[in-house]
């Protein structure tokens, strides 16, 4: 028996391995209408749900530190899965600061804006111009515009990345109009460029996409030009583009030059979620950047990020990260247990960085396997993604006996759900079902135990019932939790994502640390 470490007790009879499978974007919807899970041939999933202990978990709104009725997302979901406690999100913190006025005195923001004013330079605001609340919020962008203008800057430009993924596919007119109205109220400011998040917010090293956004912002080089942002949006819709895929567009009057970054200008990036803000930030700022050949490079006066985008970035941060200690990964490491994190590219950061409370470096005893995501434009073209390869590694890890705990994310439900294409979503669910069959068979050979859950919903509702339009965003439905093990344990109802880490520790016979306010759901 291993020694007792710290305040924790160990169980020599623990199952090995204990596996947590996170089916990303796989919610629980009792209605079968437009429900890809109900429509799929998924015998393994249906057998697990019928024969194993199961319940549902809240994963949206205040239970995960978001405003009431705000849909959850992968970052927030994995943070709570790993932390085992309620963590108020950056979205909520920034909203509070705007409401109480402290936002307008934030030192990182005011120092950058004052620098621009002193040197007669421009303030460029970057961000996803969206009410989606997953990566950003357009009301916070309006507040930043107000801060800059009221501190005396007369050149305030918005480089608007359009959503259509966490919002309906063609819904950008609302946030564009609201920002235009704000600029009119302030007496200055303009939207300088538009492009879909497909280009500006890649996270999979698809540098050909990022290069288009870079050329637009840094050099003013665009595929299209328009006299106003709304005209540019209408032209994109006329070309058959949805918000996510709007081609790079400079907003420029006849005879005028496009607005772009100049040496000495200041940038404020208003995304509060890190993962899709990193690549464009690196391209603009890194001296040794090699993702593509940059035609022009700017020496900026300041580049401020709303939150911390990466531990190695040296930019000023308006809202520094909370310190989250004694996450599940840290507790397992302290116990001397071997753990594996496994995902394909699209969700690798979530099952590592976010699950570990915003820590990039693996804990001692933590191994990681990254499976490349397929190089396709959208995942309806390959709804299987890399699930088979992820499962190959899962089966090897289970049968190999090295790991006490395996934590794996399957991206299909979320990434294919975001396309809004029902047939592809059904195929994604069927792919997941085949993977679950292989995982359960492997666990049967070694006597391991399994928890299956999700971080948020998506694929369980593929059409907006009010509008009849494809639903590409997350839902607020709960997510399933299934326990498959040797014991006769049941699962308590009324749980949320923060209860997963304590439940995992309970299965392992390890007392949860005081910081974990979630509860074990084993009964």
Secondary structure, 3 states (H helix, E strand, C coil): CCCCCCCCCCCCCCCCCEEEEEECCCECCCCCCCCHHHHCCCHHHHHHHHHCEEEEEECCHHHHCCCCCCCCCHHHHHHHHHHCCCCCCHHHHHHHHHHHCHHHHCHHHHHHHHHHHHCCCCEEEEEECCCCCCCCCHHHHHHHHHHHHHCCCCCEEEEEEECCCCCCCCCHHHHHHHHHHHHHHHCCCEEEEEEEHHHHCCCCCCHHHHHHHHHHHHHCCCCEEECCHHHHHHHHHHCCCCHHHCCCEEECCCCCCCCCCCCCCEEEECCCCCCCCHHHHHHHHCCCCCCCCCCCCCCCCEEEECCCCCCCCCCCECCCCCCCCCCHHHHHHHCCCCEEEEEEHHHHHHHHHHCCCCCCCCCCCEEEEEECCCCCCCHHHHCCCCHHHHHHHHHHHHHHCCCCEEEEEECHHHHHHCCCCHHHHHHHHHHHHHHHHHHHHHHHHHCCEEEEECCCECCCCCECCCCCCECCCCECCCEEEEEECCCCCCECCCEECCHHHHHHHHHHCCCCCCCCCCCCCEC
